[in-house]
Amino acid sequence: MGIELELHSARPTRKGSSRYTLLRGSYGHGEALAKVLSTLDRHGSGKLGWVDPYGDTLFNEQEAQVARQEVAALTQGCAGDQERAALLDPAELLEACETTPGSYLWFMGD
């Protein structure tokens, strides 16, 4: 199980045309990222708990802003370097999403 990330300039579509809106991706820390996010309460008030490790989850600019704050808190609570490294890419991509009008961050689960 792993989670890959892609930042898109517009809402991505599933039918291959999403490559036209792709700005940046992160594919190297999928399993560690899934492990960190699996510790979150799926029914809590946070946005990162919404991320489905087996499906797709999209965040818009406003959701990215909230989630970026959650990543900062998660990073401080990480026990190991691998978990901390897995949160660097989402932190950067969430910030980019937050500051790019009309963009979406796509969490792609296995």
N, C-alpha and C positions, 0 to 999 in steps of 0.2 A: 504494500500500500504506500502510495506517495502522492504528493500534491505538487503540480507544476503551476507556474504563474505566468500570465501574459497581460501586459498593459496594452490596451487598444484605444485608438483615437475616437472610436465610436462604438456603439453596442455591437459586439462580435456576433457572428452567425455561425452555426455549426456546420454549414455545408461548404467548407473549404474556402469560401470567400473571405474568411476572417483574416487571411494573410494580408489583405489590402489595408486593414486597419491596425495591424500589429505594429506597435512602437518598440517594444522590448519584452524579453522573456527571461524567466529563471527556471532552469530545469535540473539543477545540480544537487539540491538539498531536499528533494521530495519526501523521502522517508522520515528524515529527522524533523521536517516541518510538520508532517502529519502526526508524528509522535507528540510534539509540543502542543499542537492544537487539540489533540484528543483529550488533553487534561482539562479543557474548558467546559463549562456547563452549557450545553446546547439550548437550554431553556432560560438562561440568564439574560441580563439586559445588554450584554456586550455583543458586538458585531462578529468578532472572530469565532464565537461559538456557533455561528450559523454555517461556517464552512463545512461542507459535506466531504469527507475524505474519500467517498466512493462516487461522487457525482460532481456536478459543476455548480459554482457559486459566483455570482457577479456582484461587485461593489461599484457604486457610482462615486462621484466626487465627495458627497456628503458622508456616505458610509465609510469611505476611505479615511476621511478626517478622524472619525471616531475610532476606527480600527487601528490607525497609526498610534494613537495614544495607548491603546491596549498592548500593542507590540512593545512599546517602550517599557511598560510595566512588566511584561512577560520576560523581556531580556534581562532585567535586573534580578528576576527570580530563577533564572536558569541555573541548573546544577553543573552543566558541562560546556566545554568549548564547542562541541558539535551542535548542541541545541542553540547556543548563542549565534553561531555562524549561520544556522538555518533561518534565523530571524532577521539577518541583515538585508537580504534581498527583498523580503516582503516590506520591511520598513522603508527602503528606498522606493519601491514601486508604489506603495501606498502614498508616500509623499508626492511622487510624480503624478499620480492619479488625482490627488487632492488639488494640485495646482495646474492641471491641464483641463480646461473647460471641455465638457462633453465626453470625457474619457471614462473607461471602465477597467477595473482590474478583475481578471478572470482567474479564479482558483479552479484548476482542473484536477479532480480526484481520479483515482484508478477505478 
